[in-house]
Amino acid sequence: MNVFDLITQDELDDLPEDPHLAFLNFVRHAQGRLTARLATIDETDQYWWQVANEARLGYMDVVVAAAKRFDITPFSEMEIPAVTNANDETHVQFKFDLDHYLTQLAIGNTIRQRSDSVQLSDKARDRVRQHVDALKDCVRNSNLTESKKINLEKYLADFEQELNRKRVSLLKVTWVGLQMLAIPGSIWASSEVVTKLVTNINRTVAEEKVAEDERPKLATGEAPKVLLAPRRATAVQDSASSSFDGGEFSDDLDDDVAF
């Protein structure tokens, strides 16, 4: 399996800019495609194991290639085993090590995202929705071209979807405001109304974020977590896949990525 069997060009284009999050999404797409491919293999075929092994090895190949592109250690430093040396144990060990790493990565990313988002109270969420509805009226009553109206209505609709999430992205709050304020005041029926609505949205969200940050945290004062290897460096495997470095991570690589 090559990269385009495991992840489409559209999915590649949609990968986030953050390298760790991009790698996490890349692997999720690839894992889903590999699982689907293995499910189609006819085990009554005399060459089924060879087909399955090539698919698994292709998956490992593109994951390591992606890790190199995104500079994700320890996987960027791995060596893919030769086809003649690969077996079921090679893939199983790789999957266990990858899952171990991705679990830490996913949890770490969630912790980082909390600082860039806020959980709105029901009252604040309803207030913001009312302001968004009022902004929609401003767009409809403006002198904008139809195409520009459609674009702004899409931004507002996307923001409404964001309000349905448990935590609202501060970046999306800022972005929708910038889109509205970038329109010249003369085009609006009342630019003062638009400015006031955007300001009220920003103020409401900011007040909620300040209140959230002031609440006591369970883990205050703790040092940032680092990624840990699944096994001690001294626990060398004596399996047929021992030549594959994916199973052994050195302690010094854990300092590369901190949460």
C-alpha positions in Angstrom: 0.0 0.0 0.0 1.3 3.4 -0.9 0.5 6.8 0.7 -2.5 7.5 -1.6 -4.0 4.1 -0.7 -3.8 5.1 2.9 -4.7 8.8 2.8 -6.3 10.9 0.1 -4.9 14.1 -1.3 -7.9 16.0 0.2 -7.1 14.6 3.6 -3.4 15.6 3.2 -4.5 19.1 2.2 -6.7 19.3 5.3 -4.0 18.3 7.8 -3.5 21.0 10.5 -0.4 23.1 10.6 0.7 21.9 14.0 3.1 19.0 13.2 2.1 16.8 16.1 -1.6 17.2 15.4 -1.0 16.7 11.7 0.9 13.4 12.4 -1.8 12.3 14.7 -4.5 12.9 12.1 -2.3 11.3 9.3 -1.9 8.1 11.3 -5.7 7.9 12.1 -6.5 8.1 8.4 -3.9 5.5 7.5 -4.9 3.1 10.3 -8.5 3.2 9.1 -7.6 2.5 5.5 -5.2 -0.3 6.5 -8.0 -2.0 8.6 -10.4 -1.7 5.7 -7.8 -3.2 3.3 -7.0 -6.2 5.5 -10.7 -6.9 5.9 -11.0 -7.4 2.1 -8.2 -10.0 1.9 -9.4 -13.6 1.1 -7.6 -15.8 3.5 -8.4 -18.8 1.3 -6.0 -17.4 -1.3 -2.6 -19.1 -1.1 -0.9 -15.7 -1.2 -3.1 -13.9 1.3 -0.4 -13.7 4.0 2.0 -12.1 1.5 -0.6 -9.5 0.5 -1.4 -8.7 4.1 2.3 -8.4 5.0 2.9 -6.0 2.2 -0.1 -3.9 3.2 1.2 -3.7 6.8 4.7 -2.9 5.7 3.4 -0.2 3.4 1.5 1.3 6.3 4.6 1.3 8.5 6.6 2.8 5.6 4.3 5.8 5.1 3.9 6.4 8.9 7.7 6.6 9.3 7.9 8.8 6.2 5.3 11.2 7.7 7.1 11.2 11.0 10.3 12.3 9.2 8.4 15.0 7.4 6.9 16.4 10.6 10.0 15.7 12.6 8.3 13.4 15.1 10.7 11.4 17.2 11.2 8.6 17.8 9.4 7.4 14.7 11.4 9.8 12.4 14.6 7.9 13.4 13.2 4.4 12.7 14.5 2.1 10.0 11.9 0.1 8.0 12.8 -3.6 7.9 13.4 -5.2 4.6 10.5 -7.1 3.1 12.3 -10.4 3.7 12.7 -9.6 7.4 9.2 -8.4 8.1 6.7 -10.6 9.8 3.5 -10.4 11.9 5.6 -9.7 15.1 7.2 -6.7 13.4 3.9 -5.1 12.7 2.4 -5.9 16.0 5.4 -4.4 17.9 5.3 -1.3 15.7 1.5 -0.9 16.3 1.9 -1.2 20.1 4.7 1.3 20.2 2.9 3.7 17.9 -0.3 3.5 20.0 1.7 4.1 23.1 3.1 7.3 21.6 -0.1 8.5 20.0 -2.0 8.1 23.3 0.4 10.5 25.0 0.3 12.8 22.0 -3.5 12.9 21.9 -3.7 13.7 25.7 -1.0 16.3 25.4 -2.7 18.0 22.5 -6.0 18.1 24.5 -4.2 19.7 27.4 -2.6 22.3 25.0 -5.9 23.1 23.3 -7.6 23.9 26.7 -5.5 27.0 26.9 -6.7 28.1 23.4 -10.4 27.4 24.1 -13.1 28.1 26.7 -16.2 26.2 28.1 -19.0 28.7 27.9 -21.8 28.8 30.4 -25.3 28.3 29.0 -26.1 32.0 29.6 -23.0 33.1 27.8 -23.6 30.7 25.0 -27.1 31.9 24.4 -25.9 35.5 24.5 -23.3 34.9 21.8 -25.9 33.1 19.7 -28.2 36.1 19.9 -25.3 38.4 18.7 -24.6 36.0 15.8 -28.2 36.1 14.8 -28.0 39.9 14.8 -24.9 39.8 12.7 -26.7 37.6 10.1 -29.3 40.4 9.8 -26.5 42.9 9.3 -25.2 40.8 6.5 -28.6 40.4 4.8 -29.2 44.2 5.0 -25.8 45.2 3.8 -24.7 46.4 0.4 -22.4 43.5 -0.1 -22.3 41.4 -3.3 -24.2 38.2 -3.1 -21.0 36.1 -3.2 -19.6 38.1 -0.3 -22.8 37.7 1.7 -22.7 33.9 1.1 -19.1 33.8 2.4 -19.9 35.8 5.5 -23.0 33.7 6.2 -20.8 30.6 5.9 -18.3 32.0 8.5 -21.2 32.7 10.8 -22.8 29.3 10.3 -19.4 27.6 11.0 -19.1 29.7 14.1 -22.6 28.6 15.2 -21.4 25.0 14.8 -18.5 25.8 17.0 -20.9 27.1 19.7 -22.3 23.5 19.8 -19.0 22.1 21.0 -18.2 21.7 24.7 -15.2 24.0 24.3 -15.2 27.0 21.9 -12.0 27.8 20.1 -10.7 31.3 20.9 -9.1 31.5 17.5 -12.5 31.0 15.8 -14.0 33.7 17.9 -11.3 36.1 16.8 -11.5 35.0 13.2 -15.2 35.5 12.7 -14.9 39.0 14.3 -12.0 39.9 11.9 -14.1 38.8 8.9 -17.0 41.1 9.9 -14.8 44.1 10.9 -12.8 43.8 7.6 -15.8 45.0 5.7 -15.8 48.9 5.1 -18.3 50.7 7.4 -20.0 52.3 4.4 -21.3 49.0 3.2 -23.1 48.2 6.4 -26.6 49.6 7.1 -25.0 50.5 10.5 -21.3 49.9 11.0 -21.7 50.9 14.7 -24.1 48.0 15.2 -21.7 45.5 13.6 -18.8 46.8 15.7 -20.9 46.6 18.9 -22.0 43.0 18.2 -18.5 41.8 17.5 -17.2 43.6 20.6 -19.9 42.0 22.8 -19.1 38.6 21.5 -15.4 39.1 22.2 -16.2 40.5 25.7 -18.5 37.7 26.6 -16.0 35.0 25.6 -13.2 36.8 27.3 -15.1 37.1 30.6 -15.8 33.4 30.5 -12.1 32.6 29.8 -10.9 34.8 32.7 -13.4 33.2 35.0 -12.3 29.7 33.9 -8.6 30.5 34.4 -9.3 31.8 37.9 -10.9 28.6 39.0 -8.6 26.3 41.0 -6.7 23.7 38.9 -6.2 20.1 40.1 -2.6 19.9 38.8 -1.2 23.4 39.6 2.6 23.6 39.9 3.3 20.3 38.1 6.1 20.2 35.6 5.3 19.7 31.9 4.9 16.1 31.0 7.3 14.5 28.5 6.7 11.6 26.2 7.9 8.3 27.7 9.1 5.2 25.8 7.0 2.1 26.1 9.9 0.1 27.5 13.2 0.7 29.2 16.1 1.0 26.8 17.7 -2.1 28.4 14.7 -4.3 27.6 16.0 -5.6 24.3 13.7 -7.9 22.4 15.1 -11.3 21.2 12.4 -11.7 18.6 12.7 -12.1 14.8 12.0 -8.3 14.6 14.8 -7.3 17.0 16.6 -5.6 14.1 13.7 -3.1 13.8 14.5 -0.1 16.0 10.8 0.7 16.5 10.8 -1.4 19.6 13.6 0.3 21.5 13.5 4.0 22.3 16.4 5.6 24.1 15.7 7.8 27.1 17.2 10.9 25.6 14.5 11.1 22.9 11.9 11.8 25.6 13.2 15.3 26.0 12.3 16.2 22.4 8.6 16.9 22.9 7.2 18.3 26.1 3.6 19.1 27.0 
